[in-house]
Amino acid sequence: MAKLQRDLESELLFAIQAAGLPVPVHGHKFWPGRRYEFDFAWPHLLLALEVMGGTFSGGAHVRGARYEQDCEKLCEGAIRGWRVMYVTAAMIDDGRALSLVARALKGAEP
């Protein structure tokens, strides 16, 4: 029987909403005309969040070509002024991801 894949993005989005934090844009394309998009973004704050699944199971984000694409995307976002946070499944599970998001949103508010 195949192991069910967790929907980490949905889990984190639920936690963000349950905590009463500002709801992010899901799949925000930060560079029109390119395929680059952030898993979650608060565009008015230039704050983005990437969920890195499969970090200990050989998932796509930790393999050669995909890792290189993620690095390029991060660089392009940084050039455009974005702050990008990366979180893992373990960070979602133990609450660190939500805590980091809350701290980033609090520090980013005008």
C-alpha positions in Angstrom: 0.0 0.0 0.0 1.4 3.4 -1.0 2.0 6.0 1.8 -0.3 9.0 1.5 1.5 12.2 0.8 0.9 15.0 3.4 -0.5 18.3 2.1 1.9 20.4 4.1 0.8 23.6 2.5 -2.8 23.0 3.5 -1.8 22.1 7.1 0.3 25.3 7.4 -2.4 27.5 5.9 -5.0 26.1 8.4 -2.6 26.9 11.2 -2.1 30.4 10.0 -5.8 31.0 9.7 -6.5 29.4 13.1 -3.9 31.7 14.7 -5.7 34.7 13.3 -2.7 35.8 11.2 -3.1 37.6 7.9 -4.0 35.0 5.2 -1.3 34.8 2.5 -1.7 34.5 -1.3 -1.2 30.9 -2.3 1.0 30.3 -5.4 1.9 34.0 -5.8 3.8 34.6 -9.1 6.3 37.3 -8.2 7.8 37.8 -11.6 5.2 38.2 -14.4 6.0 36.2 -17.5 8.1 33.6 -15.6 6.9 30.5 -13.9 8.4 31.4 -10.6 5.9 31.4 -7.7 6.1 31.3 -4.0 4.0 28.7 -2.0 2.7 31.6 0.2 3.2 35.3 -0.1 2.2 38.5 1.6 2.9 40.7 -1.5 2.3 44.1 0.3 5.1 43.1 2.7 7.4 41.4 0.1 7.3 38.4 2.5 7.2 34.8 1.1 7.2 31.4 2.5 8.3 28.2 0.8 7.3 24.7 2.2 10.1 22.3 1.7 8.6 18.8 1.6 10.6 15.6 1.5 13.7 16.9 3.1 14.5 13.5 4.7 13.0 11.3 2.1 14.8 12.4 -1.0 11.9 14.7 -2.2 12.2 16.9 -5.2 13.4 20.0 -3.3 16.6 18.2 -2.2 17.5 16.7 -5.5 19.9 18.3 -8.0 17.9 20.0 -10.7 15.0 21.1 -8.4 17.4 22.3 -5.7 19.1 24.4 -8.4 15.8 25.8 -9.6 14.9 26.7 -6.0 18.2 28.5 -5.6 17.6 30.5 -8.7 14.1 31.4 -7.7 15.3 32.5 -4.3 18.0 34.7 -5.9 15.5 36.3 -8.3 13.2 37.0 -5.4 16.0 38.6 -3.3 17.0 40.8 -6.3 13.4 42.0 -6.3 13.4 42.8 -2.6 11.6 39.7 -1.3 12.3 38.1 2.1 11.8 34.4 1.7 11.4 31.9 4.6 11.8 28.2 4.2 10.1 25.7 6.4 10.0 21.9 6.6 7.4 19.3 7.7 9.1 19.0 11.1 8.8 22.8 11.6 5.1 22.7 10.7 4.5 19.8 13.1 6.2 21.3 16.2 4.9 24.8 15.7 8.2 26.5 14.7 6.9 27.4 11.2 3.8 29.2 12.6 5.9 31.0 15.2 8.4 32.2 12.5 5.5 33.4 10.3 4.0 35.3 13.2 7.3 36.9 14.1 8.0 37.9 10.5 4.5 39.4 10.0 4.8 41.3 13.3 8.2 42.6 12.4 7.1 43.5 8.9 4.1 45.5 9.8 4.5 49.3 9.2 
